[in-house]
Amino acid sequence: MSSFLAISGVIFFFLDKLTFDGRLQIFLNSPNALAMILTPGIIILLAFLHSKKGFLYIFILLLLFFHIFSTIATLSFGALLSLSFLVVFFIFKKTTQIEWSRAYLILSLVVILFSVFLLFLAPLSSMLGYEQKKPASSTDSRIMIYDVTKQIISEHLFWGIGPGNFQKHYLLNQANYPPYPEWAVPHPHNNILLTIAEGGVFALLGLLLLLTNRFDPTKVSYGVFLLFLLAYLLLHGIIDTTIWKNDTAVIFWLFLGILNFHNTKLLK
């Protein structure tokens, strides 16, 4: 699917079929949604590239080019920044020779810390003198969403508000805030915050147990690339909900299950 979207993206780009602000979206809901499908495709293609030769190597290389080109054309800050952090993660692992499971644990903790930081983005931006633009920008909208999320979490810390109820509670809290820059907000644009808001602290603990489970990806075929794919989805999940929605959710939970399943077999 990602290859079809990548090729379509190149065609749409050269036909100048872009959004009003010059971003590639093709026929998906948003440029960010397109980027979230294309970037895992980049990692998967890299996994196959190193073991192929001849025509297949050239074919995969061409698909990889289409994926990278279309991803850049989306101008998705989350996707491009997450891929950059993924390169840093790879360099960190190579230079320190740290165990894969420990490196992944550090990455998970970094994601959690950044997610917690988002809850305090509104007071911090106010303290730094930031003022909402007119009309409101996407940054203004995110700041408001994270601030409302903090309120929702504080009121429903233990049991959460239930799956799929974020939009309802987001609107219920409107009376406590200035007019929202964005009204249709089905999720808080963060994996960790969505987990604790809808499932409470116990759901968060369950997710953390899965994320911090020790495993050796080198014992699984293409395990290292699976780990990189999970790492990307976690990093992008700081500013979007990559593990709880649509295609990327299926990829994340399937591959996390594969790694944990093989880890359980090795411990027996």
C-alpha positions in Angstrom: 0.0 0.0 0.0 2.8 2.5 0.9 4.4 1.9 -2.5 1.2 2.7 -4.3 0.9 5.9 -2.2 4.5 6.8 -2.8 4.2 6.5 -6.6 0.9 8.4 -6.5 2.6 11.1 -4.4 5.2 11.7 -7.1 2.6 11.9 -9.8 0.4 14.3 -7.7 3.5 16.4 -6.9 4.4 17.0 -10.5 0.8 17.6 -11.5 0.8 20.3 -8.7 -2.0 18.6 -6.9 -1.0 19.9 -3.5 -2.9 21.5 -0.5 -3.4 25.2 -0.2 -0.1 25.5 1.7 1.9 23.4 -0.8 1.9 20.1 1.0 1.4 16.6 -0.6 -1.7 14.9 0.6 -3.1 13.0 -2.5 -6.4 11.4 -1.5 -5.8 10.9 2.3 -7.2 13.0 5.1 -4.1 15.0 5.7 -0.4 15.3 4.7 0.5 13.9 8.1 -1.6 10.8 7.6 0.2 10.2 4.3 3.6 10.6 6.0 2.7 8.2 8.7 2.1 5.5 6.1 5.1 6.3 3.9 7.8 6.4 6.6 7.3 2.8 7.9 7.5 1.9 4.2 11.0 3.5 4.1 12.2 1.4 7.0 10.7 -1.8 5.6 12.3 -1.2 2.1 15.6 -0.6 3.8 15.2 -4.0 5.6 14.9 -5.7 2.2 17.4 -3.6 0.3 20.6 -4.9 2.1 19.8 -8.6 1.1 18.8 -8.1 -2.5 20.9 -8.0 -5.7 20.4 -7.2 -9.4 17.0 -6.1 -10.7 15.3 -6.5 -7.3 17.9 -4.2 -5.7 17.3 -1.5 -8.3 13.5 -1.9 -8.1 13.5 -1.6 -4.3 16.0 1.4 -4.5 13.5 3.1 -6.9 10.6 2.5 -4.6 12.7 3.8 -1.7 13.3 7.0 -3.7 9.6 7.4 -4.3 8.9 7.0 -0.6 11.5 9.5 0.5 10.5 12.0 -2.2 6.8 11.8 -1.2 7.5 11.9 2.5 9.6 15.1 2.1 6.8 16.6 -0.1 4.3 16.1 2.8 6.3 18.6 4.8 5.3 16.6 7.8 7.3 17.9 10.7 6.6 14.9 12.8 7.7 12.4 10.2 10.9 14.2 9.2 11.9 14.9 12.8 11.2 11.3 13.8 13.3 10.0 11.0 16.1 12.3 12.0 15.9 11.1 15.6 15.9 7.6 14.4 19.3 8.2 12.7 20.6 9.6 16.0 19.3 6.5 17.8 21.1 4.3 15.3 24.4 6.3 15.8 24.0 6.2 19.6 23.5 2.4 19.5 26.5 1.9 17.2 28.9 4.1 19.1 28.0 3.0 22.6 27.6 -0.7 21.8 24.7 -0.7 24.3 22.3 -3.7 24.3 19.4 -3.3 21.9 16.8 -3.8 24.7 18.5 -1.2 26.8 18.8 1.3 23.9 15.1 0.8 23.2 14.3 1.3 26.9 16.1 4.6 26.9 14.2 5.6 23.7 10.9 4.7 25.4 11.8 6.8 28.5 12.7 9.8 26.2 9.3 9.5 24.5 7.5 9.4 27.9 9.5 12.5 29.1 8.7 14.5 26.0 5.0 13.5 26.3 4.8 14.7 29.9 6.5 17.9 28.8 3.7 18.6 26.3 1.2 18.9 29.3 3.1 22.0 30.4 3.5 23.5 27.0 0.7 26.1 27.5 2.0 27.6 30.8 5.6 27.5 29.5 4.7 29.3 26.2 2.7 31.9 28.2 5.7 32.4 30.5 7.9 32.9 27.5 5.5 35.6 26.1 4.1 33.5 23.2 0.7 34.9 22.0 -1.8 33.1 19.8 -1.8 34.1 16.2 -4.8 35.4 14.3 -6.0 33.3 12.6 -4.7 30.6 15.0 -1.9 28.4 13.7 -1.6 24.6 14.0 0.9 25.3 16.9 -1.8 27.3 18.7 -4.2 24.4 18.3 -1.7 21.9 19.6 -1.0 24.0 22.7 -4.7 24.2 23.5 -5.2 20.5 22.9 -2.4 19.5 25.2 -3.7 22.0 27.9 -7.2 20.5 27.7 -5.7 17.0 27.8 -4.0 17.9 31.1 -7.3 18.9 32.5 -9.0 15.7 31.3 -6.2 13.6 32.8 -6.3 15.4 36.1 -10.1 14.7 36.4 -10.0 11.0 35.2 -6.5 9.9 36.3 -7.2 6.4 37.5 -9.9 5.0 35.1 -9.7 7.3 32.2 -12.7 8.5 30.1 -13.0 5.3 28.0 -11.9 4.5 24.4 -13.2 7.0 21.8 -14.5 9.6 24.2 -11.8 12.2 23.9 -13.7 14.4 21.5 -16.7 14.5 23.8 -14.7 15.5 26.9 -12.6 17.9 24.8 -15.8 19.8 23.9 -17.2 19.5 27.5 -14.2 21.4 28.8 -14.6 24.3 26.3 -16.3 26.5 28.9 -13.0 26.6 30.9 -11.0 28.0 28.0 -11.0 30.7 25.3 -12.6 29.7 22.0 -10.9 26.6 20.6 -8.7 27.1 17.5 -9.9 23.7 16.4 -13.1 21.9 17.3 -12.8 18.5 15.7 -10.2 16.8 17.9 -10.8 13.0 18.2 -7.4 12.5 20.0 -4.7 14.5 21.8 -2.0 14.0 19.1 0.2 11.9 21.4 0.3 8.2 22.1 1.1 8.4 25.8 -1.4 11.1 26.6 -4.2 9.3 24.7 -3.5 6.1 26.6 -3.7 7.8 30.0 -6.6 10.0 29.1 -8.8 7.2 27.8 -7.6 4.3 29.8 -6.3 5.9 33.0 -3.0 5.2 34.8 -3.4 1.5 34.7 -3.6 1.4 30.9 -0.5 3.5 30.9 1.3 1.1 33.2 0.3 -1.8 30.9 1.6 0.0 27.8 4.9 0.8 29.6 5.3 -2.9 30.6 5.0 -3.9 27.0 7.3 -1.1 25.7 10.1 -1.7 28.3 10.1 -5.5 28.1 13.6 -6.8 27.5 14.1 -8.6 24.2 16.9 -9.3 21.7 15.8 -8.4 18.2 18.9 -10.1 16.7 17.3 -13.4 17.5 14.4 -12.7 15.2 14.5 -12.5 11.4 14.7 -8.8 10.5 14.2 -8.2 14.2 16.5 -5.1 14.2 14.4 -3.5 11.4 11.2 -4.4 13.3 12.7 -2.6 16.3 13.6 0.5 14.2 10.0 0.5 12.9 8.6 0.4 16.4 11.1 3.2 17.4 9.9 5.4 14.6 6.3 4.9 15.5 7.1 5.8 19.1 9.0 8.9 18.2 6.4 10.1 15.7 3.8 9.3 18.5 5.1 12.2 20.5 3.1 14.6 18.3 0.5 12.2 16.8 -1.3 9.0 17.6 0.6 6.4 15.6 0.0 3.3 17.7 -3.8 3.7 18.3 -5.1 4.5 14.8 -5.5 2.9 11.4 -2.7 1.1 9.5 0.2 2.2 11.7 -1.5 0.7 14.8 -1.7 -2.7 13.1 2.0 -2.5 12.2 3.0 -1.5 15.7 1.1 -4.0 17.7 1.8 -6.9 15.2 5.6 -6.3 15.2 5.7 -5.6 19.0 3.9 -8.9 19.5 6.3 -10.8 17.3 9.3 -9.4 19.2 7.7 -10.2 22.6 6.6 -13.6 21.5 10.1 -14.6 20.4 11.5 -13.2 23.6 9.1 -15.4 25.7 10.2 -18.5 23.8 13.9 -17.6 24.4 13.3 -17.3 28.1 11.7 -20.8 28.4 
